[in-house]
Amino acid sequence: MADDALRLDAPLPPGFQECPDGEFIAALQFAEDAAPAFRKAQQSRDLEMFWRVVAGDLAMRRGAAKQKGRPKLDGDDRRRLLTCGLPADERKAIAGLVQIIDRPKTSLKKSTSAYEELCLRLPDAAATIIALDVLIDDGASLDPALLSKIYRDGVIQSAAVEAWEPETIADEFALAEIEFKAGHVLGAIAGADTVHRRGRDRLRELLDEHTDTDGTPHGRILPELELIFASLVRSIEFAARVDTRLRNRRMVERFADLVSVVARLIDRDGTLGSFVSGDRLRGVLATARTLSGLKKGSLPGRLINEIGSAKKKANAKLSGHDDVSVQSDWARIALLRASWKLRSDTLLIEHAGAEPFFELRPENSAIISGSIPISATVDGKTIEPDDEWECVCTHSDDDGDYVELFLETGGVKFGRQFYLSRAETCAVLVDSACAKPANEVRVDTRLPLVAGAAVEAARPIRELRLAKGKQRMRLIPAGLPDRREISTAGHFREHEGTLELSAANYGVAFSPLVIDWSPERRRKPVDWRLLTTAEEGRELAPHEATACRVRIGDFQLVVYRRFDESKEMRTVLGMHHNNETVIGQFMNDGEINPLLLVE
């Protein structure tokens, strides 16, 4: 064969993009098991015969797979998969163009125009994914003129994939998806088997590399997760449709776990949270559940059904919370959920970098969302975290979920504690910065609000109130004096869509924030104060231990934190203990009912 022969597993020879069909076909090298009719049409330069052979080959490769677990996709489902992850303003337009190409009675001029517009509007990878899907789904019935155009593009782009340089992890998944599909769709061309296996193996490797053993995606891929998830679902659906093998046992288990985690990550609007601008995943998740083998009656299956349902009434069978929360040290993600219900209170933390991402979703609708930077000022010198945070403690029980992050730099020990109650519709965030006892320390935290959130100062106290739609939230800076007329070195305010919280003291800066969204407590009076902590009758300094109490109506919450290494019994509001952290409810009988104890 000539040196410039075109095969899928070799670099693309120059000049093939614009050459006439006859030259293109003459340059193709066919696989050994390709139908003899390909070579016959090539040798005779019979273009009509060649595209008739291609159409028959595509029909054969599509087959009529009846593989167990194959989802039944209608045209809308298929187009939803193809456009998943595209920008919102492109999804509808691209789906419409694909629909035009799909219609059997569409004129050649109109369908060709739709395909050309699709290629102009999309990056090469996205256009190639759609082209390969059109070939396997519609190729046998396309007009030969349009078939030749799409088939040529599919061959040329697929042959060039190995030379593409992916810029993101989502790009890597997309290129592997293209190779896996192209190796099957274009299987008559030499090198297709190699490309098919390479794409298959790479998809397996990528899923393994970027998810934990329980399916939790690594925190660094969250902004790309919709694109990555869409690529995986499309590839697995394609394998089921044409009855070719993609998943080994390890990939089957990992994908099922990923689907379960993604279902829990999704907010009540069907998106992957406000940290991603992307497609809604309702329909895609239903397809993914079928492909994954998750049972409809399982907790993840029921949650996915509720995500896909238009009903607003919650499924009573999802009220439990067994194994609903997700925490992975490797993935740098903690997802705290009150239950399996779609409208469950949810708190998400991603700590793959120096600035953790935080999202608080009352009833699974975000109101605080974004990077939450923290810094300390020690004797006038500002110190900021410069490394990944370490998750040093997690806890989950009937009362709530807890995660604690730690980072030490520049002589300062930073702590970040997050607690989500399962019963009391509230959360507690505690930021702290520890230095030497003689140092004057200030800790500064910022919490970004979602668009449309309104802030009101509840004067004369330091409470802030948030509102977004029907959501209402009270934020109580329990480390500061409750009355604004009492002077303090710290502050709590809103500035340009961000909440700014600051607290200061000697040795340690302790900055607890109680967030309450209980409808019953919305108008209840509130007060709070720092508490005295003692050890064997001696009052403790802030750098040894600090505590506070918040009272909203009849509901009282106590937060205690030990900062030194003492293991001696200590007292706060009559409770004797030697725990490092205590979050508890102060009852009417004067006892503290512990909600969280960290030794």
VODREN-254263 format. One record per residue (C-alpha): x, y, z; residue in three letters; chain. Coordinates in steps of 0.001 Angstrom, whole numbers, padded with zeros to 6 digits, m for minus. Each point is the difference from the previous one (the first is absolute). Example, Ala and Ser with C-alpha at 12.3 -4.5 7.8 and 13.67 -1.06 7.14 Angstrom:
<pts>
PT        c1        c2        c3   resn   chain
PT    012300   m004500    007800    ALA       A
PT    001370    003440   m000660    SER       A
</pts>
This chain:
<pts>
PT        c1        c2        c3   resn   chain
PT    000000    000000    000000    MET       A
PT    001197    003555   m000666    ALA       A
PT    001696    001911    002771    ASP       A
PT   m002858    002476    000106    ASP       A
PT   m002670   m002656    000556    ALA       A
PT   m002632    001055    002510    LEU       A
PT   m000523   m002290    002999    ARG       A
PT   m001482    000833    003412    LEU       A
PT    003007   m000920    002138    ASP       A
PT    002571    002092   m001901    ALA       A
PT    000619    003754   m000278    PRO       A
PT   m002324    001665   m002465    LEU       A
PT    001775    000587   m003338    PRO       A
PT   m000142    003623   m001209    PRO       A
PT   m002482    001208   m002568    GLY       A
PT   m002933   m002315    000681    PHE       A
PT   m002405    002570    001426    GLN       A
PT   m000786    001629   m003346    GLU       A
PT    000747   m002720   m002567    CYS       A
PT   m002800   m001332   m002272    PRO       A
PT   m001904   m003111    001068    ASP       A
PT    001772   m002114   m002597    GLY       A
PT    003467    000808    001353    GLU       A
PT   m001198   m000427    003580    PHE       A
PT   m001417   m003456   m000681    ILE       A
PT    003075   m001045   m001984    ALA       A
PT    002228    000851    002980    ALA       A
PT   m001935   m002062    002536    LEU       A
PT    001625   m003160    001320    GLN       A
PT   m002543   m002583    001061    PHE       A
PT    000130   m002490    002843    ALA       A
PT    000708   m003617   m000886    GLU       A
PT   m003520   m001021    001026    ASP       A
PT   m001727    002844   m001866    ALA       A
PT   m002662   m001053   m002495    ALA       A
PT    001541   m000741   m003445    PRO       A
PT   m002478    002459   m001489    ALA       A
PT    002032    002878    001482    PHE       A
PT    003084   m000884   m002019    ARG       A
PT   m002074   m000740   m003081    LYS       A
PT   m001621    003449    000144    ALA       A
PT    003382    001596    000708    GLN       A
PT    001682   m001677   m002950    GLN       A
PT   m002837    000829   m002392    SER       A
PT   m000183    003624    001251    ARG       A
PT   m003762   m000515    000145    ASP       A
PT   m001069    002685    002524    LEU       A
PT   m003666   m000987   m000025    GLU       A
PT    000898   m003602    000744    MET       A
PT    002472    001023    002713    PHE       A
PT   m002510    002051    002002    TRP       A
PT   m002567   m002778   m000419    ARG       A
PT    002534   m002407    001529    VAL       A
PT    000712    002460    002831    VAL       A
PT   m003736    000277    000763    ALA       A
PT   m000311   m003768    000156    GLY       A
PT    003061   m000291    002213    ASP       A
PT   m001396    002592    002429    LEU       A
PT   m003326   m001843    000145    ALA       A
PT    001874   m003201    000836    MET       A
PT    002062    001720    002694    ARG       A
PT   m003041    001523    001624    ARG       A
PT   m001670   m003382    000225    GLY       A
PT   m003077   m000621    002120    ALA       A
PT    001566   m000453    003414    ALA       A
PT   m002269   m001328    002727    LYS       A
PT    002597    000179    002700    GLN       A
PT   m001360   m000220    003550    LYS       A
PT   m000141    003400    001668    GLY       A
PT   m000055    001918   m003270    ARG       A
PT   m002109    003148    000498    PRO       A
PT   m002832    000691   m002400    LYS       A
PT    000848    003436   m001386    LEU       A
PT   m002335    002044   m002134    ASP       A
PT    001277    002797   m002230    GLY       A
PT   m000208    002604    002752    ASP       A
PT    001928   m002232    002420    ASP       A
PT    002715   m000555   m002579    ARG       A
PT    000338    003697   m000802    ARG       A
PT    000031    000825    003709    ARG       A
PT    002967   m002325    000401    LEU       A
PT    001807    001470   m002992    LEU       A
PT   m000400    003588    001206    THR       A
PT    000518   m000612    003720    CYS       A
PT    002679    002297    001351    GLY       A
PT   m000220    002516   m002837    LEU       A
PT   m000607    003643    000948    PRO       A
PT   m003659    000690    000722    ALA       A
PT   m000395    002322   m003000    ASP       A
PT    001354   m002713   m002333    GLU       A
PT   m001897   m003073    001220    ARG       A
PT   m003362    000729   m001553    LYS       A
PT    001484    001221   m003279    ALA       A
PT    002302   m003011   m000434    ILE       A
PT   m002770   m002443    000940    ALA       A
PT   m002170    001636   m002653    GLY       A
PT    002706   m000397   m002648    LEU       A
PT    000461   m003687    000856    VAL       A
PT   m003765   m000475   m000212    GLN       A
PT   m000010    001475   m003510    ILE       A
PT    002701   m002471   m001088    ILE       A
PT   m001878   m002884    001652    ASP       A
PT   m003266    000598   m001868    ARG       A
PT   m000292   m002450   m002913    PRO       A
PT   m001944    002403   m002234    LYS       A
PT    002207    003060    000529    THR       A
PT    001326    001370   m003291    SER       A
PT    003681   m000485   m000799    LEU       A
PT    000528    003755   m000081    LYS       A
PT   m001549    000536    003423    LYS       A
PT    001707   m002955    001698    SER       A
PT    003383    000916   m001507    THR       A
PT   m000414    003580    001159    SER       A
PT   m000885   m001235    003495    ALA       A
PT    003110   m002184    000134    TYR       A
PT    002278    002792   m001236    GLU       A
PT   m001431    002423    002559    GLU       A
PT    000481   m002591    002730    LEU       A
PT    003684   m000353   m000925    CYS       A
PT    000475    003767    000017    LEU       A
PT   m001608    000461    003408    ARG       A
PT    001776   m002811    001838    LEU       A
PT    003626   m000814    000810    PRO       A
PT    001471   m002827   m002082    ASP       A
PT   m000345   m002600    002770    ALA       A
PT   m003678    000740    000686    ALA       A
PT   m000811    000072   m003723    ALA       A
PT    001819   m003313   m000553    THR       A
PT   m001911   m001679    002846    ILE       A
PT   m003280    001040   m001624    ILE       A
PT    001204   m000988   m003486    ALA       A
PT    000880   m003522    001177    LEU       A
PT   m003371   m000323    001711    ASP       A
PT   m001837    001161   m003123    VAL       A
PT    001943   m002518   m002087    LEU       A
PT   m000834   m002983    002201    ILE       A
PT   m003616    001070    000555    ASP       A
PT   m000985    001463   m003382    ASP       A
PT    002869   m000854   m002354    GLY       A
PT   m001821   m002812   m001779    ALA       A
PT   m002813    002342   m001061    SER       A
PT    001862    003254   m000687    LEU       A
PT    000147    001481   m003486    ASP       A
PT    003348   m001103   m001519    PRO       A
PT    001132    003612   m000395    ALA       A
PT   m000510    000718    003706    LEU       A
PT    001310   m003415    001011    LEU       A
PT    003243    000644   m001884    SER       A
PT    000456    003331    001760    LYS       A
PT   m000603   m001349    003521    ILE       A
PT    001962   m003224   m000587    TYR       A
PT    003003    001896   m001323    ARG       A
PT   m000068    002372    002956    ASP       A
PT   m000272   m002938    002373    GLY       A
PT    003001   m001741   m001560    VAL       A
PT    002182    003115   m000188    ILE       A
PT   m000762    001248    003511    GLN       A
PT    000307   m003459    001556    SER       A
PT    003348   m000578   m001687    ALA       A
PT    001207    003339    001352    ALA       A
PT   m001088   m000615    003611    VAL       A
PT    003316   m001414    001185    GLU       A
PT    001723    003250   m001007    ALA       A
PT   m002476    002190    001891    TRP       A
PT    001250    001470    003249    GLU       A
PT   m002734   m000082    002662    PRO       A
PT   m000111    003098    002185    GLU       A
PT   m002312   m001390    002673    THR       A
PT   m000899   m003325    001557    ILE       A
PT   m003383    000223   m001731    ALA       A
PT    001898    000265   m003309    ASP       A
PT    001834   m003232    000846    GLU       A
PT   m003306   m001792    000558    PHE       A
PT   m001411    001406   m003248    ALA       A
PT    003009   m001136   m002051    LEU       A
PT   m000168   m003475    001531    ALA       A
PT   m003734   m000059   m000792    GLU       A
PT    000725    000915   m003628    ILE       A
PT    002613   m002731   m000398    GLU       A
PT   m002229   m002628    001594    PHE       A
PT   m002928    000883   m002262    LYS       A
PT    001997    000650   m003173    ALA       A
PT    001697   m003371    000260    GLY       A
PT   m003411   m001638   m000257    HIS       A
PT   m001863    002351   m002348    VAL       A
PT    002932    000174   m002440    LEU       A
PT    000996   m003607    000563    GLY       A
PT    000503   m000707   m003702    ALA       A
PT    003069    002252   m000072    ILE       A
PT    003441   m001336    000917    ALA       A
PT    001083    000729    003564    GLY       A
PT   m003577    000298    001288    ALA       A
PT    000399   m002914    002418    ASP       A
PT    003099    001608    001513    THR       A
PT   m001778    003334    000413    VAL       A
PT   m003092   m001695    001460    HIS       A
PT    002029   m001886    002616    ARG       A
PT    002053    003097    000805    ARG       A
PT   m003144    002039    000621    GLY       A
PT   m001558   m002779    002077    ARG       A
PT    003081   m000403    002181    ASP       A
PT    000402    003751    000419    ARG       A
PT   m003612    000446    001135    LEU       A
PT    000547   m002678    002630    ARG       A
PT    003245    001613    001135    GLU       A
PT   m001469    003507    000173    LEU       A
PT   m002956   m001104    002106    LEU       A
PT    002379   m001818    002317    ASP       A
PT    002417    002952    000212    GLU       A
PT   m002572    002666    000821    HIS       A
PT   m002374   m001751    002402    THR       A
PT    000509   m001587    003402    ASP       A
PT   m000779   m003660    000614    THR       A
PT   m003521    000991    001115    ASP       A
PT   m000620    001963   m003205    GLY       A
PT    000605    003452    001496    THR       A
PT    001441    002298   m002706    PRO       A
PT    003145    001883    000941    HIS       A
PT   m000634    003577    001073    GLY       A
PT    002113    001460   m002780    ARG       A
PT   m002360   m001380   m002689    ILE       A
PT   m003237    001356    001508    LEU       A
PT   m000090    002989   m002397    PRO       A
PT    000259   m002482   m002899    GLU       A
PT   m002129   m002761    001476    LEU       A
PT   m003018    000528   m002250    GLU       A
PT    002136   m000337   m003137    LEU       A
PT    001845   m003013    001406    ILE       A
PT   m003177   m001714    001166    PHE       A
PT   m001677    000626   m003357    ALA       A
PT    002976   m001510   m001844    SER       A
PT   m000092   m003128    002161    LEU       A
PT   m003761   m000450   m000321    VAL       A
PT    000129    000485   m003786    ARG       A
PT    002831   m002506   m000358    SER       A
PT   m001700   m002643    002131    ILE       A
PT   m003346    000551   m001741    GLU       A
PT    001752   m000311   m003375    PHE       A
PT    001591   m003286    001054    ALA       A
PT   m003416   m001339    001012    ALA       A
PT   m001619    001264   m003206    ARG       A
PT    002453   m001658   m002380    VAL       A
PT    000777   m002958    002284    ASP       A
PT    003726    000591    000384    THR       A
PT    001888   m000403    003265    ARG       A
PT    001209    003009    001960    LEU       A
PT   m000233   m000805    003697    ARG       A
PT    001868   m002616    001928    ASN       A
PT   m001193   m000939    003494    ARG       A
PT    002003    002784    001638    ARG       A
PT   m001488    002640   m002293    MET       A
PT   m003528   m001358    000518    VAL       A
PT    000303    000414    003764    GLU       A
PT    001758    003371   m000167    ARG       A
PT   m002549    001456   m002431    PHE       A
PT   m002935   m001139    002150    ALA       A
PT    001610    001650    003023    ASP       A
PT    000632    003190   m001988    LEU       A
PT   m003655    000155   m001085    VAL       A
PT   m001066   m000334    003640    SER       A
PT    002331    002816    001087    VAL       A
PT   m001016    002297   m002871    VAL       A
PT   m003665   m000472    000939    ALA       A
PT    000796    001227    003508    ARG       A
PT    002061    002927   m001303    LEU       A
PT   m002872    001301   m002105    ILE       A
PT   m002091    002853    001340    ASP       A
PT   m003773    000116   m000122    ARG       A
PT    000034    001741   m003406    ASP       A
PT    001809   m002952   m001540    GLY       A
PT    003406    001653   m000398    THR       A
PT    003359   m000751    001575    LEU       A
PT   m000146    003095    002149    GLY       A
PT    000793    003629   m000652    SER       A
PT    003737   m000710   m000255    PHE       A
PT   m000658   m001417   m003491    VAL       A
PT   m001746    001706   m002900    SER       A
PT   m001364   m002849   m002002    GLY       A
PT   m002841   m002205   m001045    ASP       A
PT   m002737   m001346    002174    ARG       A
PT    000583   m003681    000582    LEU       A
PT   m003509   m001291    000662    ARG       A
PT   m000386   m002035   m003184    GLY       A
PT    003670   m000952   m000181    VAL       A
PT   m000096   m001375    003550    LEU       A
PT   m002940   m002262   m000805    ALA       A
PT    001988   m001472   m002893    THR       A
PT    003083   m000298    002199    ALA       A
PT   m001969   m001849    002686    ARG       A
PT   m001206   m002594   m002505    THR       A
PT    003501   m000447   m001407    LEU       A
PT    001521   m000269    003475    SER       A
PT   m002273   m002801    001135    GLY       A
PT   m001214    001935    003052    LEU       A
PT   m003447   m001268    000941    LYS       A
PT   m002961    002357   m000158    LYS       A
PT   m000870   m000955    003558    GLY       A
PT    003451    000735    001404    SER       A
PT    000518    003274    001859    LEU       A
PT    002117    001504   m002827    PRO       A
PT   m002546   m001317   m002516    GLY       A
PT   m002909    001590    001842    ARG       A
PT    001887    003273    000268    LEU       A
PT    000689   m000039   m003750    ILE       A
PT   m003681   m000697   m000660    ASN       A
PT   m000915    002999    002164    GLU       A
PT    002556    002170   m001841    ILE       A
PT   m001659   m000954   m003275    GLY       A
PT   m003537    000511    001274    SER       A
PT   m001974    003207   m000381    ALA       A
PT   m001771   m000688    003299    LYS       A
PT    000891    002353    002836    LYS       A
PT   m001184   m002353    002736    LYS       A
PT    002926   m001787    001626    ALA       A
PT    000243   m003775   m000036    ASN       A
PT   m000593   m001159    003579    ALA       A
PT    002200   m003046   m000633    LYS       A
PT    002995    002340   m000371    LEU       A
PT   m000277    001545    003460    SER       A
PT    002801   m002171    001429    GLY       A
PT    003644    000995    000065    HIS       A
PT    001920   m003303    000015    ASP       A
PT    003225    000387   m002010    ASP       A
PT   m001301    003143   m001707    VAL       A
PT    002956    002248    000787    SER       A
PT    003273   m000275   m001908    VAL       A
PT    003508    000661    001265    GLN       A
PT    003255   m000869   m001734    SER       A
PT    003449    001015    001197    ASP       A
PT    001453   m000960   m003376    TRP       A
PT   m002618    001929   m002006    ALA       A
PT    000136    003004    002374    ARG       A
PT   m003785    000120    000117    ILE       A
PT   m002563   m000096    002789    ALA       A
PT   m003704    000000   m000826    LEU       A
PT   m002186    000273    003083    LEU       A
PT   m003698   m000795   m000488    ARG       A
PT   m002854   m000187    002476    ALA       A
PT   m001805   m002751   m001950    SER       A
PT   m000445   m001709   m003366    TRP       A
PT   m002835    002375   m000927    LYS       A
PT    000581    002255   m003000    LEU       A
PT   m000756    003046    002164    ARG       A
PT    002345   m001097    002753    SER       A
PT    002067    002635    001787    ASP       A
PT    003467   m000338   m001504    THR       A
PT    003482    001343    000651    LEU       A
PT    002843   m000551   m002471    LEU       A
PT    003701    000558    000637    ILE       A
PT    002763   m000498   m002561    GLU       A
PT    003493    000566    001380    HIS       A
PT    002347   m000912   m002845    ALA       A
PT    001700    003399    000195    GLY       A
PT    000973    002731    002430    ALA       A
PT   m003480    001549   m000246    GLU       A
PT   m002703   m002602    000685    PRO       A
PT   m003202    000123   m001995    PHE       A
PT   m003103    000164    002197    PHE       A
PT   m003662   m000267   m000875    GLU       A
PT   m002889    000104    002463    LEU       A
PT   m003353   m001127   m001391    ARG       A
PT   m003022    000240    002298    PRO       A
PT   m002508   m002444   m001496    GLU       A
PT    002716   m000684   m002614    ASN       A
PT   m000072    003475   m001550    SER       A
PT    003223    001997    000343    ALA       A
PT    000062    003380    001696    ILE       A
PT    003701    000130    000972    ILE       A
PT    002338   m001323   m002673    SER       A
PT    003597    000478   m001074    GLY       A
PT    003589    000067    001205    SER       A
PT    000278    000904    003681    ILE       A
PT    003423    001573    000582    PRO       A
PT    001356    000323    003529    ILE       A
PT    002960    001988    001290    SER       A
PT    001590    000836    003331    ALA       A
PT    001682    003183    001121    THR       A
PT    002554   m000611    002753    VAL       A
PT    001482    003117    001608    ASP       A
PT   m000738    001917   m003191    GLY       A
PT    001357   m002614   m002450    LYS       A
PT   m002488   m001685   m002337    THR       A
PT    000343   m003756   m000528    ILE       A
PT   m002008   m001910   m002597    GLU       A
PT   m000263   m003767   m000608    PRO       A
PT    002229   m001115   m002856    ASP       A
PT   m000669   m003727   m000224    ASP       A
PT   m002805   m002577   m000057    GLU       A
PT   m002039   m000448    003147    TRP       A
PT    000100   m003277    001893    GLU       A
PT   m003247   m001574    001163    CYS       A
PT    000822   m000993    003589    VAL       A
PT   m003420   m001075    001259    CYS       A
PT   m003389   m001108   m001311    THR       A
PT   m003077   m001196    001845    HIS       A
PT   m003521   m000986   m000967    SER       A
PT   m002943   m001119    002133    ASP       A
PT   m003722    000578    000449    ASP       A
PT    000595    003539    001271    ASP       A
PT    002154    001277   m002841    GLY       A
PT    003188   m000069   m002079    ASP       A
PT    003336    001581    000842    TYR       A
PT    003235    000702   m001881    VAL       A
PT    003152    001670    001289    GLU       A
PT    002840    001376   m002135    LEU       A
PT    003477    000962    001198    PHE       A
PT    002974    001817   m001482    LEU       A
PT    003147    001388    001617    GLU       A
PT    002149    002667   m001621    THR       A
PT    002102    002971    001088    GLY       A
PT   m000256   m000955    003659    GLY       A
PT   m003823    000078   m000101    VAL       A
PT   m002296   m002991    000431    LYS       A
PT   m003169    000509   m002010    PHE       A
PT   m003116   m001999    000792    GLY       A
PT   m003279   m000169   m001913    ARG       A
PT   m002942   m001920    001453    GLN       A
PT   m003312   m000691   m001733    PHE       A
PT   m003061   m001520    001660    TYR       A
PT   m003377   m000652   m001654    LEU       A
PT   m002899   m000931    002260    SER       A
PT   m002402   m002671   m001198    ARG       A
PT   m002826    000994    002327    ALA       A
PT    000260    003714    000730    GLU       A
PT    000382    001593   m003478    THR       A
PT    003178    001800    000945    CYS       A
PT    003741   m000117   m000614    ALA       A
PT    003063    001068    001955    VAL       A
PT    003219    001272   m001593    LEU       A
PT    003018    000638    002202    VAL       A
PT    003181    001615   m001316    ASP       A
PT    002985    000376    002291    SER       A
PT    003620    001103   m000167    ALA       A
PT    002456   m000929    002764    CYS       A
PT    003396    001608    000620    ALA       A
PT    002050    000540    003169    LYS       A
PT   m001924    001104    003138    PRO       A
PT    001571    003470    000003    ALA       A
PT   m000820    000686   m003654    ASN       A
PT   m002933    002155   m001000    GLU       A
PT   m001837   m002094   m002591    VAL       A
PT   m002806    000910   m002372    ARG       A
PT   m001730   m002448   m002340    VAL       A
PT   m001868    001202   m003095    ASP       A
PT   m002468   m002082   m001988    THR       A
PT   m002066    000699   m003102    ARG       A
PT   m003151   m001834   m001092    LEU       A
PT   m001291    000745   m003537    PRO       A
PT   m003747    000232   m000561    LEU       A
PT   m001822   m001277   m003061    VAL       A
PT   m001495    002486   m002437    ALA       A
PT   m003294    001394    001189    GLY       A
PT    000668   m000429    003718    ALA       A
PT   m000978    003067    002026    ALA       A
PT    001597    000896    003343    VAL       A
PT   m001604    001918    002848    GLU       A
PT    001706    001089    003217    ALA       A
PT   m002186   m000801    003020    ALA       A
PT    000895    003104    001999    ARG       A
PT    000716    000656    002841    PRO       A
PT    001644   m003459    000109    ILE       A
PT    002728   m001405   m002272    ARG       A
PT   m002220   m002642   m001569    GLU       A
PT   m000325    000041   m003800    LEU       A
PT   m003015   m001377   m001830    ARG       A
PT    000083   m001483   m003486    LEU       A
PT   m002888   m000323   m002415    ALA       A
PT   m000203   m001582   m003440    LYS       A
PT   m003407   m000768   m001416    GLY       A
PT   m001855   m001828    002758    LYS       A
PT    003221   m000839    001836    GLN       A
PT    000687    001761    003288    ARG       A
PT    003132   m000398    002079    MET       A
PT    001366    001483    003238    ARG       A
PT    003773    000312    000459    LEU       A
PT    001348    000491    003499    ILE       A
PT    003689    000897    000583    PRO       A
PT    000182   m001667    003406    ALA       A
PT    003629    000974    000624    GLY       A
PT   m000854    003721   m000029    LEU       A
PT   m002119    001950    002509    PRO       A
PT   m003666   m000184   m000970    ASP       A
PT   m000654    003725    000440    ARG       A
PT    001472    002379   m002546    ARG       A
PT    000651    002682    002586    GLU       A
PT    002516   m002272    001737    ILE       A
PT    003427    000739   m001488    SER       A
PT    001955   m002904   m001506    THR       A
PT    003028   m000519   m002214    ALA       A
PT   m002030   m002165   m002370    GLY       A
PT   m002896    000571   m002372    HIS       A
PT   m002734   m001788   m001941    PHE       A
PT   m001310    001688   m003134    ARG       A
PT   m000947   m000396   m003635    GLU       A
PT    002172    001562   m002705    HIS       A
PT   m000635   m000358   m003736    GLU       A
PT   m001789   m003346    000246    GLY       A
PT    002356   m001511    002579    THR       A
PT   m000385   m000459    003750    LEU       A
PT    003093    001144    001899    GLU       A
PT    000588   m001338    003512    LEU       A
PT    002916    000992    002213    SER       A
PT    000873   m000844    003618    ALA       A
PT    003084    000739    002125    ALA       A
PT    001578   m000909    003335    ASN       A
PT    003341   m000860    001568    TYR       A
PT    001509   m003374   m000878    GLY       A
PT   m002982   m001207   m002004    VAL       A
PT   m002765    001535   m002083    ALA       A
PT   m003250   m001975    000343    PHE       A
PT   m002700    000806   m002562    SER       A
PT   m003154   m002154    000214    PRO       A
PT   m002931    000708   m002302    LEU       A
PT   m003406   m001554    000708    VAL       A
PT   m002293   m000148   m003032    ILE       A
PT   m003680   m000696    000610    ASP       A
PT   m002794   m000409   m002560    TRP       A
PT   m002754   m001495    002162    SER       A
PT   m003395    001491   m001015    PRO       A
PT   m001185   m000367    003601    GLU       A
PT    002893    002103    001306    ARG       A
PT   m000020    002593   m002746    ARG       A
PT   m001460    002753    002193    ARG       A
PT    001155   m001209    003407    LYS       A
PT    002186    002338    002084    PRO       A
PT    003715   m000818   m000017    VAL       A
PT    002920    000684    002309    ASP       A
PT    003444   m001509    000485    TRP       A
PT    003143    000321    002051    ARG       A
PT    003408   m001519    000623    LEU       A
PT    000105   m002420    002938    LEU       A
PT    002395   m000509    002865    THR       A
PT    001957   m003255   m000209    THR       A
PT    001842   m001397    003005    ALA       A
PT    002418   m002738    001024    GLU       A
PT    000101   m000980    003697    GLU       A
PT   m001574    003331    000924    GLY       A
PT    002420    002078   m002090    ARG       A
PT   m001470    002181   m002721    GLU       A
PT    001632   m000852   m003315    LEU       A
PT    001539    002505   m002390    ALA       A
PT   m001257    000122   m003629    PRO       A
PT    003141   m001748   m001287    HIS       A
PT   m000831   m002967    002272    GLU       A
PT   m003718   m000403   m000737    ALA       A
PT   m002907    002129   m001159    THR       A
PT   m003760   m000526   m000082    ALA       A
PT   m003154    001879   m000904    CYS       A
PT   m003763   m000342    000370    ARG       A
PT   m002657    001072   m002508    VAL       A
PT   m003677    000265    000940    ARG       A
PT   m002755    000305   m002608    ILE       A
PT   m003328   m000142    001751    GLY       A
PT    000015   m003214    002045    ASP       A
PT    002784   m001566   m002081    PHE       A
PT    003461    000362    001506    GLN       A
PT    003238   m001182   m001568    LEU       A
PT    003393   m000298    001710    VAL       A
PT    003315   m000155   m001894    VAL       A
PT    003245   m000854    001841    TYR       A
PT    003526   m000297   m001391    ARG       A
PT    003228   m000982    001783    ARG       A
PT    003197    001468   m001444    PHE       A
PT    002708   m001362    002319    ASP       A
PT    001131   m003585    000609    GLU       A
PT   m001482   m000424    003479    SER       A
PT   m001946   m003217    000607    LYS       A
PT   m001365    001160    003345    GLU       A
PT   m003733    000209    000658    MET       A
PT   m001464    003393   m000740    ARG       A
PT   m003264    001749    000729    THR       A
PT   m002292    002063   m002179    VAL       A
PT   m003578    000823    001073    LEU       A
PT    000187   m002785    002571    GLY       A
PT    001135   m002676   m002468    MET       A
PT    003173   m001857    001043    HIS       A
PT    001961   m001529   m002861    HIS       A
PT    003435   m000303   m001574    ASN       A
PT   m000994    000227   m003670    ASN       A
PT    001726    002179   m002572    GLU       A
PT   m003269    001114   m001599    THR       A
PT   m003558    000009    001295    VAL       A
PT   m003119    001127   m001817    ILE       A
PT   m003076   m000493    002119    GLY       A
PT   m003514    001157    000699    GLN       A
PT   m000544    001728    003341    PHE       A
PT   m003230   m001453    001377    MET       A
PT   m002631    001538    002254    ASN       A
PT    001188   m002122    002949    ASP       A
PT    003424    001650   m000136    GLY       A
PT    001760   m003000   m001573    GLU       A
PT    001908   m000017   m003278    ILE       A
PT   m001190   m002655   m002435    ASN       A
PT    003135   m000775   m002070    PRO       A
PT   m000593    000003   m003748    LEU       A
PT    003698   m000379   m000812    LEU       A
PT    002938   m001096    002137    LEU       A
PT    003515   m000029   m001454    VAL       A
PT    002613   m001426    002335    GLU       A
</pts>
